[in-house]
Amino acid sequence: MHVVLLKTGDLRPYLRCQIISRATGQPVNVTGATVTFSMRVIGGTNVINEAAGAVEAGDDGIIRYAWQTSDTATAGSYQGEFFVDAGSGNKFSVPQDGYISIVIREDL
C-alpha cells in the first residue's frame, strides 16, 4: 500500500506515482493522458474532487499531483486516487487495488 506522510501546510513533496503494467511489469506509457486526483477523509466525503494532476514522465508512466494550500490544511487520515484518461476509451484508476493512504499530521 502506498502511504504518504505530510504535516499541515506542506506542499512538497508532490504526490507521485509510477504506473506499472501487471501483465508486463513495464511502465505504462501515459504520454498525452489527462490526469486528475481525488482525496477524501476516510469514511467521509471528498476534500479534493477531480483536481488537475499532470503527466510528469509519460514514457516512464509517472504521474503527479501538486498539493494546494487547502489540501493539507487539516490534519487527518485520508484516502486518495488518481484517474487517468489516456483517450480512446482507455480510462483507469490508480491504484486499482484500494487507495493511496495519506496521513496529515499537525505541524508544531
N, C-alpha and C positions, 0 to 999 in steps of 0.2 A: 504494500500500500504506500502510496506517495504521501508524505507528511511535510507540510510547510509550517515553519515556526516564525512568527513575527511579533513585534511589540507595537502597541498603539502608536499610530503616526508614521510607522515605517513605510517607505515607498520602494525600497530596494531590499533584497534582490527582486528582479522581475520574477513572476511565476513562469517557469519554462518547462516544457515537456517535449520529449522526443518520441515520435510515433514509430513504432517498430511493428512490422507485419508478423503476425503469429505464424503464418504459413512459411515465410522465407527467412525470418529472423533479420531481415534487412530494413533500413529506414523506408518509410512510405513517402514518396515524393508529393509534397503539398504545394509546390510552386503554383502561384495564382489562386490559391484557395482563399475563401472568406472564413475568418476565424472569429468566434465570439466566446465570451466567458460568462458563466453564471455562478453565483455563490449564495448559499442560504445558511442561516443558523440551523444547527442540527435539529430536526423535527419542526422547523419553523418555515417562514416564508422567505422569498428571495430578498437579499440585501443588494445584490448586483444581478441584473437580469439582462442577459444578452448584450453585454458591453463589448465594444470592439476590441478584439485581440489582433495579433499580427503573425504573419509567417516570418520567422527570423532567418531560417536557412532551409529553403524549400527542398533541395535535393537531399538534405540530411533529415528531413521530417521534423524540424524543430519549430515549435510554435511558442508564443509567449503572450502574457498579459501584463501591462504596466499598471501597477496599483495607483489608484487615485486617493486623495486625502480622505474622502468619506469612506472608502473601502476598509481602512484599517483603524478607523476612529473608535470603534467599540470592541473591547476585549470579549472573547468568547471562543466557542468551538463551532466551526463551520464545515460545510461540505461544498465542494466546487467541481465544475466540469467545463471542459471546452466543447464547442460544437464546431465541426469543420465541414464546410460545404465546398467540395472540390469540383463542383459542376457536373453536368451530365447525370444527375441523379445519384452522385457519389457523396452522400452525407453520412456522417458518423459522429458519435460522442467519444470523448477521451477523458478519463479512461472508460472502457466499455464494461469493465467489471468493478462496480462500486463507484466511489467518488474520491477526489483529492481531499485529504483531511487537512484543514487549515486551522491552526491554533494562534490566536492573537492574545498576547498577554499584556497586562498593564505595564506601561513604561514608568520608571521612577521619577 
